[in-house]
């Protein structure tokens, strides 16, 4: 991941503990980790808040939300001694229309080579304890094979950067992807950019926490994708034009 020239990290993650039909902004001035602190970008926060589309997170909600927290040490480590700011956004249970609105709002920031976007998510949560037991035996017969086939169908749509197809995929299957709304915001942000397509996006790793074989089993899937500026229609890329990781929500 190229980080030369990065001055700002946008971190989008799902809400696990609070229902909201909107996106939320932190009330903190910075986030602390054992290896360093990340100052929150007040100017960007003020601009986003002025749109009227965001609510504020209560501190207790902020402290409980792991989807943002777990990425912080990695960001601190990768950024090292560089001066930068953080733009954390907790993404609520958005409607498709809201996903498009937030995508349009964030789209201009995608074109700024000083911005890095990190999208926190995982993939299928399978089993009775997750309330999701979809099983299509056409994919080898085993449950874990069906899970992977379902996940990869969604991954292919994400790689195609097709926001409408991803929304239809969720309507059809309801795959239990925690960061589905955050992913949809990114896809809508890319879709809101003027042509030609400005990014290439590719999944680079896929794992399952265990291989489900019986209805009593359960698992969580994890996938990592990277989106990079496309050379098509762009000037010759500079080292500052970096990758935008769509990262799995938990380290395996």
C-alpha positions in Angstrom: 0.0 0.0 0.0 1.5 3.3 -1.1 1.1 6.0 1.6 3.4 8.7 0.4 1.4 11.9 0.3 -1.4 10.5 2.5 -2.7 13.3 4.8 -6.1 11.9 5.8 -7.6 8.5 6.4 -11.3 7.9 6.0 -12.4 5.0 8.1 -16.0 3.6 7.5 -17.3 0.8 9.6 -20.7 -0.7 10.5 -22.7 -0.2 13.7 -23.0 -3.3 15.8 -24.6 -1.8 18.9 -26.8 1.0 17.8 -29.5 1.1 15.2 -29.5 4.2 13.1 -30.8 4.9 9.6 -27.9 7.5 9.2 -24.2 7.7 9.4 -22.6 9.0 12.6 -19.6 11.1 13.5 -17.5 10.8 16.7 -17.6 13.5 19.4 -13.9 12.7 20.2 -11.0 15.0 19.2 -8.8 12.0 18.7 -8.6 8.2 19.1 -5.9 6.6 21.3 -4.1 3.3 20.8 -1.3 1.7 22.8 1.1 2.7 20.0 -0.1 6.2 19.2 -3.0 8.5 18.8 -5.0 9.5 15.7 -6.3 13.1 15.6 -9.8 13.5 14.1 -10.0 15.9 11.2 -12.1 18.8 12.5 -12.4 20.6 9.2 -13.7 17.5 7.3 -16.0 16.7 10.2 -17.4 20.3 10.1 -18.0 20.0 6.4 -19.7 16.6 6.7 -21.9 17.7 9.7 -23.0 20.8 7.7 -24.6 18.5 5.2 -27.3 17.6 7.8 -26.9 13.9 6.9 -24.9 12.9 10.0 -25.8 12.3 13.7 -23.3 12.3 16.6 -22.2 9.1 18.3 -22.5 9.1 22.1 -19.1 8.3 23.7 -20.4 5.0 25.1 -21.5 3.9 21.6 -18.1 5.0 20.2 -16.3 3.0 22.8 -18.2 -0.2 22.2 -17.9 -0.2 18.4 -15.1 -2.6 17.3 -15.5 -2.1 13.6 -13.6 1.2 13.8 -11.4 0.5 16.8 -9.7 -2.6 15.5 -8.2 -0.8 12.5 -6.7 2.0 14.5 -3.4 0.3 15.5 -2.8 -0.8 11.9 -3.3 2.7 10.6 -0.9 4.1 13.3 1.7 1.5 12.4 1.4 2.0 8.6 1.4 5.8 8.8 4.4 5.8 11.2 5.7 9.3 11.9 3.8 11.0 9.1 1.4 13.8 10.0 -2.2 12.9 9.1 -5.7 13.0 10.4 -8.6 10.5 10.7 -12.2 10.7 9.5 -14.1 7.9 11.3 -17.6 7.4 10.1 -19.9 4.8 11.7 -22.4 3.6 9.0 -25.9 2.8 10.1 -28.6 0.6 8.6 -28.9 2.7 5.5 -31.6 2.5 2.9 -30.5 2.1 -0.7 -31.4 5.8 -1.3 -29.3 6.8 1.7 -26.3 4.7 0.5 -26.5 6.7 -2.7 -26.7 10.0 -0.9 -23.7 9.3 1.3 -21.8 7.9 -1.7 -22.4 11.2 -3.6 -21.3 13.2 -0.6 -18.0 11.3 -0.2 -17.2 10.9 -3.9 -15.1 14.1 -4.3 -12.8 12.9 -1.5 -12.0 9.7 -3.5 -10.4 11.8 -6.2 -8.0 13.6 -3.8 -4.7 11.7 -3.8 -4.0 12.8 -0.2 -7.0 10.7 1.1 -6.9 7.0 2.0 -10.2 5.1 2.5 -10.5 2.0 4.7 -13.8 0.1 4.7 -14.3 -2.3 7.6 -16.4 -5.4 7.0 -16.5 -9.2 7.0 -18.6 -11.6 5.0 -21.2 -14.3 5.7 -22.1 -15.1 9.3 -23.6 -18.6 8.9 -25.4 -20.7 11.5 -28.5 -20.7 13.8 -26.8 -18.2 16.2 -26.6 -15.7 13.4 -30.1 -16.4 12.1 -28.7 -17.3 8.6 -28.6 -20.9 7.3 -28.8 -20.5 3.5 -27.5 -23.7 1.8 -27.5 -24.3 -1.9 -26.4 -27.9 -2.5 -25.5 -27.2 -6.1 -22.1 -25.9 -5.0 -20.5 -29.2 -4.1 -23.0 -30.2 -1.4 -21.1 -29.1 1.7 -22.4 -26.1 3.6 -19.1 -24.3 3.6 -18.9 -24.6 -0.2 -22.3 -23.0 -0.5 -21.2 -20.2 1.8 -18.1 -19.6 -0.3 -20.1 -19.6 -3.5 -22.5 -17.0 -2.0 -19.7 -14.8 -0.8 -17.8 -15.0 -4.0 -20.9 -14.0 -5.9 -21.0 -10.8 -3.8 -17.3 -10.3 -4.2 -17.6 -10.4 -8.0 -20.3 -7.7 -7.9 -18.1 -5.6 -5.6 -15.1 -6.1 -8.0 -17.4 -4.9 -10.8 -18.2 -1.8 -8.7 -21.9 -2.2 -9.4 -23.8 -0.6 -6.6 -27.2 -1.5 -8.0 -26.2 -5.1 -8.5 -24.9 -5.3 -4.9 -28.2 -3.9 -3.6 -30.1 -6.5 -5.6 -27.8 -9.3 -4.3 -28.6 -8.2 -0.8 -32.3 -8.2 -1.6 -32.1 -11.7 -3.1 -29.9 -13.4 -0.5 -29.7 -11.1 2.6 -26.1 -12.2 3.1 -25.0 -11.4 6.6 -22.1 -9.1 5.7 -21.7 -6.7 8.6 -20.2 -3.9 6.5 -22.7 -4.2 3.6 -23.9 -0.6 4.0 -20.3 0.8 4.2 -19.4 -1.2 1.1 -22.5 0.1 -0.6 -21.5 3.7 0.3 -18.1 3.1 -1.3 -19.6 1.6 -4.5 -22.0 4.5 -4.7 -19.2 7.0 -4.3 -17.3 5.4 -7.1 -20.5 5.3 -9.2 -21.0 9.1 -8.6 -17.6 9.9 -10.1 -17.7 11.2 -13.8 -16.6 8.6 -16.4 -14.3 7.0 -17.3 -14.2 4.5 -14.4 -11.5 5.7 -12.1 -10.8 2.6 -10.0 -9.8 -1.0 -10.3 -10.9 -3.3 -7.4 -9.8 -6.8 -6.7 -10.2 -9.2 -3.8 -6.8 -10.6 -2.7 -7.8 -13.1 0.1 -10.8 -15.1 1.3 -11.0 -17.2 4.5 -13.7 -18.8 6.7 -13.3 -19.2 10.5 -14.3 -22.9 10.1 -15.8 -25.2 7.6 -19.5 -25.8 8.2 -20.6 -29.3 7.4 -23.7 -29.8 9.6 -26.6 -27.5 10.7 -25.1 -27.3 14.2 -21.9 -25.6 12.9 -21.3 -21.9 12.4 -18.7 -19.7 10.8 -17.8 -16.2 9.8 -16.2 -15.4 6.4 -13.5 -12.8 5.9 -12.3 -11.2 2.7 -9.8 -8.5 1.7 -10.0 -6.3 -1.4 -7.9 -3.4 -2.7 -9.2 -0.6 -4.8 -6.6 1.4 -6.8 -6.9 4.4 -9.1 -7.2 3.2 -12.7 -4.8 4.6 -15.2 -7.6 4.8 -17.8 -8.4 8.4 -18.3 -6.0 9.5 -15.6 -2.6 11.2 -15.9 0.4 9.0 -15.2 -0.2 7.8 -11.6 2.1 9.3 -9.0 3.4 7.5 -5.9 0.7 9.3 -3.9 -2.1 7.6 -5.9 -2.5 4.7 -3.5 -4.6 1.7 -2.8 -7.9 1.9 -0.9 -8.3 -1.2 1.2 -11.7 -2.8 1.7 -10.6 -4.8 4.6 -11.9 -7.7 6.6 -13.2 -6.8 9.9 -11.2 -9.3 12.0 -7.7 -10.5 11.7 -7.2 -14.2 11.0 
